[in-house]
Amino acid sequence: MVPLLLVLLLVLLLFGAGFAVKILWWVAVAVLILWLIGFVARPKSGSGRWYRW
């Protein structure tokens, strides 16, 4: 019974980690798209940087 519970716990952990990694990939893609839009649409005057830092 204990090995079965350990296997089920391991499956749940791996599924949860995989789901979290998939969400992080989507967040990274969204940030990259926003960065590219800001890079293309940056103002011509000033230092040319569209971000503050």
N, C-alpha and C positions, 0 to 999 in steps of 0.2 A: 504494500500500500504506500509506503514512504517513497520508494523509487518512482512510482507513478505520479505522486504529488510533485516530486522534484522535477520530473520531465514536464508536467503541465505548467509549473511555475516558470521553467526555463522557456517554454514556448510563449507564454504570456509576456515575459520580459523581452524576448527577441521581437515579437510582434509589436510591442509598444515602442521599442527603440527604432524599429524600421519605420513605423508611422511618424515618429518624431523627426527622423532624418529626412523623410519625404517632405514634411512640412517645412523644415529648414531649407531644403533645396528650392522649394517654391518661393520662400521669402528671399533667398539669395538671388533668384532670377528676377523677382520684382525690383529689388534694389538695383541690380545691374541695369535693368531697363530704365529706371528713373535716372540713374547716373548718366547713361548714354543720352537720354533726352536732354538733360541739363548740359551736357557737354556740347551737344549740337546746337542748342538754343541759347548759348551763353551770350551775354551782352558784348557788343563790339567795343564799347568805351570802357575806360578804367583798366584794371589789371587783367581783365578777361576771365576772372574766376567767378563762378556763379555760386560758390559756397562761401561761408564765413571763415572757416578755419584754414 
